[in-house]
Amino acid sequence: MTVRPTVRILLCDDHAVVRAGLLALLGSADDIEVVGEAGSGEEAVAMAAKLRPDVVLMDLQLGPGIDGVEATRQIAGKTSGVHVLVLTTYDTDADITRAIEAGATGYLLKAERPEELFAAIHSAAQGRTTLSPPVASRVMDRMRGAAGPTLTDRERDILGQLAHGLGNREIARALFISEATVKTHLGRIYAKLGVDTRAGAVAVAKERRLLP
């Protein structure tokens, strides 16, 4: 029987209850050791440099301060040998793309079964990429549609206004259309870009250079 080496883990999640649950779960695995807990992105970056764990289990939304993507970017850029495995509830195209581009080794959803999480942790420790099935599907869809979605001129106009932080009423006034029309166009934009928030639409539009 092959004995797997123990993987040293640093947890980063701004919710103490979530960290406690993960601690209990990971404590049930003989070959995983939690060496530290961070409640913010800044703490995760500092602790990763100090403790040099094999894997940082990183949430994306971390409250005030830097988010999980920026923490991932800093850890990946400054602390060699430490791999970041994103563990989050968010699976939009924008979140996935930003995390992977920042240097995340894997991207897992919190809905995964414990055995899937354990396997992903060991894969991440060896530098192998692991993606939750829904995330992998989104990545493949993005690759197949690499040319990007086709937006109408009006949709591009509205995206441009979104990027400047305008609300629906302000966009309607700027483009001389009704708020209902703005909402209709936003729905189409979200569907084409595979997002469900204004921030996500702007992030993806910037990635794909859809904004002027």
Phi, psi and chi 1 to 4 in degrees:
 res  aa     phi    psi   chi1   chi2   chi3   chi4
   1 MET       -  129.1  179.2  178.9  176.1      -
   2 THR   -83.3  127.8  -57.5      -      -      -
   3 VAL   -97.1  121.8  177.8      -      -      -
   4 ARG   -78.2  143.5  -67.0 -167.1  -64.0 -170.7
   5 PRO   -67.1  150.3   23.7  -34.2      -      -
   6 THR   -70.7  133.1  -62.0      -      -      -
   7 VAL   -99.5  128.2  177.1      -      -      -
   8 ARG   -91.0  126.6  -59.6  171.5   67.8 -108.7
   9 ILE  -117.5  139.6  -65.0  -74.2      -      -
  10 LEU  -113.1  123.7  168.4   63.1      -      -
  11 LEU   -91.7  136.2  -70.0  179.4      -      -
  12 CYS  -132.6  109.3 -179.1      -      -      -
  13 ASP  -155.5  136.3 -164.6  -63.5      -      -
  14 ASP   -80.8   -2.7   62.5  -27.8      -      -
  15 HIS  -103.5  116.3  -68.2   98.8      -      -
  16 ALA   -60.3  -36.6      -      -      -      -
  17 VAL   -65.5  -40.0  172.4      -      -      -
  18 VAL   -64.8  -43.5  173.7      -      -      -
  19 ARG   -61.6  -40.0  -66.5 -159.8  -52.9  -86.3
  20 ALA   -63.4  -40.8      -      -      -      -
  21 GLY   -65.2  -41.7      -      -      -      -
  22 LEU   -67.1  -38.7  -74.7  170.4      -      -
  23 LEU   -58.7  -45.7  -85.4  173.0      -      -
  24 ALA   -63.9  -41.8      -      -      -      -
  25 LEU   -66.4  -50.1  176.1   61.3      -      -
  26 LEU   -68.1  -26.9  -63.5  173.4      -      -
  27 GLY   -66.3  -17.4      -      -      -      -
  28 SER   -82.0   -8.1   67.3      -      -      -
  29 ALA   -99.0  124.6      -      -      -      -
  30 ASP   -68.1  -25.3  -64.3  -27.9      -      -
  31 ASP  -106.1   23.1   48.4   11.8      -      -
  32 ILE  -132.4  131.0  -65.7  174.6      -      -
  33 GLU  -126.8  123.3  176.2 -170.5    4.0      -
  34 VAL   -85.7  117.9  178.3      -      -      -
  35 VAL  -102.3   -7.7  -62.7      -      -      -
  36 GLY  -172.0  159.9      -      -      -      -
  37 GLU  -128.6  135.7  -62.8  178.3   57.6      -
  38 ALA  -125.2  139.4      -      -      -      -
  39 GLY  -104.7    1.8      -      -      -      -
  40 SER  -149.1  165.5   69.8      -      -      -
  41 GLY   -63.8  -41.1      -      -      -      -
  42 GLU   -60.8  -43.9  -70.6   83.9   -5.4      -
  43 GLU   -62.6  -40.2  -76.2 -177.1  -10.2      -
  44 ALA   -62.4  -42.8      -      -      -      -
  45 VAL   -63.1  -46.1  172.1      -      -      -
  46 ALA   -66.2  -43.7      -      -      -      -
  47 MET   -70.6  -33.2  -66.8  178.8   72.5      -
  48 ALA   -63.5  -40.4      -      -      -      -
  49 ALA   -68.3  -35.2      -      -      -      -
  50 LYS   -80.2  -46.5  179.6 -179.6  179.0 -179.5
  51 LEU   -89.1  -24.7  -60.7  174.2      -      -
  52 ARG    47.2   61.6  -57.1 -166.4   74.5   82.9
  53 PRO   -71.0  167.8   30.4  -37.5      -      -
  54 ASP   -73.7  -38.7  -60.6  -53.2      -      -
  55 VAL  -139.3  138.0  175.8      -      -      -
  56 VAL  -104.7  121.1  177.8      -      -      -
  57 LEU   -89.9  107.1 -149.3   52.9      -      -
  58 MET  -113.4  124.6  179.3   73.5   70.7      -
  59 ASP   -82.6  159.2 -168.8   15.6      -      -
  60 LEU   -90.7  -43.0  -70.2 -175.9      -      -
  61 GLN   -93.0  114.3  -57.9  -63.5  -33.3      -
  62 LEU  -123.7   20.2  -62.9  173.9      -      -
  63 GLY    73.1 -151.2      -      -      -      -
  64 PRO   -60.1  151.2  -22.9   34.5      -      -
  65 GLY    94.5 -164.1      -      -      -      -
  66 ILE   -73.3  148.3   64.5  174.8      -      -
  67 ASP   -88.0 -179.3   63.7    5.8      -      -
  68 GLY   -64.6  -31.3      -      -      -      -
  69 VAL   -67.0  -46.3  170.5      -      -      -
  70 GLU   -67.2  -38.1 -179.7   55.7   31.3      -
  71 ALA   -62.6  -40.7      -      -      -      -
  72 THR   -61.6  -44.7  -64.4      -      -      -
  73 ARG   -60.3  -43.3 -179.0  175.7  -69.5  107.7
  74 GLN   -69.4  -40.9  -67.7 -171.3   27.2      -
  75 ILE   -65.8  -46.4  -68.3  170.2      -      -
  76 ALA   -63.5  -32.4      -      -      -      -
  77 GLY   -85.1  -24.3      -      -      -      -
  78 LYS  -112.2  -23.6  -61.8  176.4 -178.7  177.9
  79 THR  -119.2   92.6  -44.8      -      -      -
  80 SER   -67.4  144.9   61.7      -      -      -
  81 GLY    85.8   -6.3      -      -      -      -
  82 VAL  -103.2  123.2  177.2      -      -      -
  83 HIS  -103.0  141.9  -58.6  -75.6      -      -
  84 VAL  -106.3  125.2  177.9      -      -      -
  85 LEU  -112.8  111.9  174.7   60.2      -      -
  86 VAL   -72.5  132.0  170.3      -      -      -
  87 LEU  -129.7  107.2 -178.3   64.6      -      -
  88 THR  -148.0  172.8 -177.0      -      -      -
  89 THR   -98.1   -7.4   56.8      -      -      -
  90 TYR   -94.5  128.7  -59.1   91.3      -      -
  91 ASP  -133.6   31.6   66.6  -17.2      -      -
  92 THR   -74.2  157.6   66.6      -      -      -
  93 ASP   -56.1  -41.5  -73.8   -1.5      -      -
  94 ALA   -63.8  -44.8      -      -      -      -
  95 ASP   -62.6  -45.9  -72.1  -37.8      -      -
  96 ILE   -61.6  -48.8  -64.3  165.9      -      -
  97 THR   -61.9  -45.7  -60.3      -      -      -
  98 ARG   -62.3  -42.2  -70.1  175.5   63.0 -128.4
  99 ALA   -66.8  -43.8      -      -      -      -
 100 ILE   -67.5  -41.4  -67.9  175.5      -      -
 101 GLU   -66.2  -27.0  -71.4 -178.5  -13.8      -
 102 ALA   -75.3  -14.7      -      -      -      -
 103 GLY   116.5    9.8      -      -      -      -
 104 ALA   -64.0  135.8      -      -      -      -
 105 THR   -77.0  -33.2  -60.5      -      -      -
 106 GLY  -148.2  167.2      -      -      -      -
 107 TYR  -141.0  110.2 -163.4  110.4      -      -
 108 LEU  -121.7  145.3 -141.6   62.5      -      -
 109 LEU   -94.2  148.4  -59.6  179.5      -      -
 110 LYS   -68.0  -11.9  -71.0 -179.1  177.3  177.9
 111 ALA   -79.9   -6.4      -      -      -      -
 112 GLU   -65.3  154.9  -69.1  -66.5  -19.3      -
 113 ARG   -71.6  152.6  -64.1  173.5  -60.2  172.7
 114 PRO   -52.6  -43.3  -29.6   37.1      -      -
 115 GLU   -64.3  -30.8   54.4  -92.2   30.5      -
 116 GLU   -69.3  -38.9  -63.4  -64.2  -25.8      -
 117 LEU   -64.1  -45.4  172.9   59.4      -      -
 118 PHE   -60.3  -44.7  -62.5  157.7      -      -
 119 ALA   -63.5  -40.6      -      -      -      -
 120 ALA   -65.2  -37.6      -      -      -      -
 121 ILE   -62.4  -44.4  -73.8  172.1      -      -
 122 HIS   -66.9  -37.5  -79.2  -82.2      -      -
 123 SER   -65.1  -44.1  -68.4      -      -      -
 124 ALA   -62.2  -39.3      -      -      -      -
 125 ALA   -60.5  -28.1      -      -      -      -
 126 GLN   -95.3    6.0  -63.6  173.8   40.2      -
 127 GLY    79.9   14.7      -      -      -      -
 128 ARG   -94.0  138.9  -63.0 -157.9  -54.0  -96.0
 129 THR   -76.8  132.7  -60.1      -      -      -
 130 THR  -130.1  128.4  -59.9      -      -      -
 131 LEU  -125.5  139.1  -56.0  174.0      -      -
 132 SER   -59.5  146.8  -74.7      -      -      -
 133 PRO   -49.6  -45.6  -31.6   38.7      -      -
 134 PRO   -63.1  -35.4  -21.6   34.4      -      -
 135 VAL   -68.9  -44.0  173.7      -      -      -
 136 ALA   -59.7  -39.2      -      -      -      -
 137 SER   -63.5  -41.9  -65.7      -      -      -
 138 ARG   -64.7  -41.3  -77.9 -177.6  173.8  -87.1
 139 VAL   -62.2  -43.6  171.1      -      -      -
 140 MET   -64.1  -40.8  -69.3  -58.1  -65.4      -
 141 ASP   -62.0  -40.2  -71.7  -17.2      -      -
 142 ARG   -64.0  -40.5  -74.3  -73.4  -62.8  -81.2
 143 MET   -65.8  -40.5  -69.8  175.8   66.4      -
 144 ARG   -66.2  -33.5  -66.7 -172.2 -172.5  106.4
 145 GLY  -105.0   37.7      -      -      -      -
 146 ALA   -58.5  -25.9      -      -      -      -
 147 ALA   -66.3  -17.6      -      -      -      -
 148 GLY    91.1  160.4      -      -      -      -
 149 PRO   -75.3  158.0   30.4  -36.8      -      -
 150 THR   -97.8  117.5  -59.5      -      -      -
 151 LEU  -104.7  145.9  -61.4  178.3      -      -
 152 THR   -75.5  166.0   65.4      -      -      -
 153 ASP   -60.1  -38.9  -70.9  -19.6      -      -
 154 ARG   -66.9  -40.4  177.3   59.5   80.8 -167.9
 155 GLU   -63.9  -37.7  -72.2  166.0   -7.6      -
 156 ARG   -66.0  -38.7  -72.1  177.1 -178.0  -85.5
 157 ASP   -59.8  -45.4  -70.6  -18.8      -      -
 158 ILE   -67.9  -38.9  -70.9  175.2      -      -
 159 LEU   -59.9  -41.7  -98.9  178.6      -      -
 160 GLY   -60.8  -40.1      -      -      -      -
 161 GLN   -68.4  -38.6  -59.5  -63.0  -32.0      -
 162 LEU   -59.2  -42.8  -81.8 -174.9      -      -
 163 ALA   -63.1  -23.9      -      -      -      -
 164 HIS   -90.7    5.2  -73.9   98.3      -      -
 165 GLY    82.6   16.1      -      -      -      -
 166 LEU   -78.4  145.5  -87.3   62.9      -      -
 167 GLY   -85.0  175.4      -      -      -      -
 168 ASN   -58.0  -43.7  -72.1    2.9      -      -
 169 ARG   -64.6  -41.4 -179.2  174.1  -62.0  177.8
 170 GLU   -67.4  -37.9  -64.7  168.4  -54.0      -
 171 ILE   -64.4  -42.9  -66.7  173.7      -      -
 172 ALA   -59.3  -43.5      -      -      -      -
 173 ARG   -66.8  -42.4  -72.9  174.9  178.8  171.0
 174 ALA   -65.2  -34.4      -      -      -      -
 175 LEU  -103.4    2.2  -60.2  179.0      -      -
 176 PHE    58.8   45.5  -57.3  102.1      -      -
 177 ILE  -132.5  171.4   55.5  178.9      -      -
 178 SER   -83.0  159.6   68.7      -      -      -
 179 GLU   -62.2  -35.6  -77.0 -171.9   64.2      -
 180 ALA   -61.9  -39.3      -      -      -      -
 181 THR   -66.4  -40.0  -60.2      -      -      -
 182 VAL   -59.7  -45.8  171.9      -      -      -
 183 LYS   -61.8  -40.3  -69.8  179.6 -179.0  178.4
 184 THR   -62.1  -46.2  -62.3      -      -      -
 185 HIS   -64.7  -39.2  -77.8  -58.4      -      -
 186 LEU   -61.4  -40.9  -78.7  177.1      -      -
 187 GLY   -59.7  -42.0      -      -      -      -
 188 ARG   -68.3  -39.5  -68.4  171.5 -178.0  164.6
 189 ILE   -62.6  -46.7  -69.4  169.2      -      -
 190 TYR   -57.9  -44.3  -69.2  173.8      -      -
 191 ALA   -63.8  -42.7      -      -      -      -
 192 LYS   -68.4  -34.0  -71.8 -178.4  178.9 -179.1
 193 LEU   -92.1   -7.8  -60.8 -175.9      -      -
 194 GLY    70.9   36.1      -      -      -      -
 195 VAL  -127.7  172.8  -59.4      -      -      -
 196 ASP  -136.5   14.8   50.9   18.1      -      -
 197 THR  -137.2  160.6   65.5      -      -      -
 198 ARG   -64.0  -43.8  -57.7  167.9   78.3   88.4
 199 ALA   -62.4  -39.6      -      -      -      -
 200 GLY   -63.9  -39.8      -      -      -      -
 201 ALA   -63.2  -43.1      -      -      -      -
 202 VAL   -66.8  -41.6  172.2      -      -      -
 203 ALA   -62.1  -45.8      -      -      -      -
 204 VAL   -67.9  -39.2  172.4      -      -      -
 205 ALA   -61.3  -38.5      -      -      -      -
 206 LYS   -68.5  -41.7  -72.4  180.0  177.8  178.2
 207 GLU   -58.5  -43.3  -73.8  168.8   20.1      -
 208 ARG   -92.0    7.5  -59.2 -175.1 -174.6 -179.5
 209 ARG    55.7   46.2  -59.7  179.8 -179.2  178.4
 210 LEU   -92.8   -7.0  -60.8  176.3      -      -
 211 LEU   -99.8  147.7  -68.0  171.4      -      -
 212 PRO   -67.8      -   23.3  -33.9      -      -
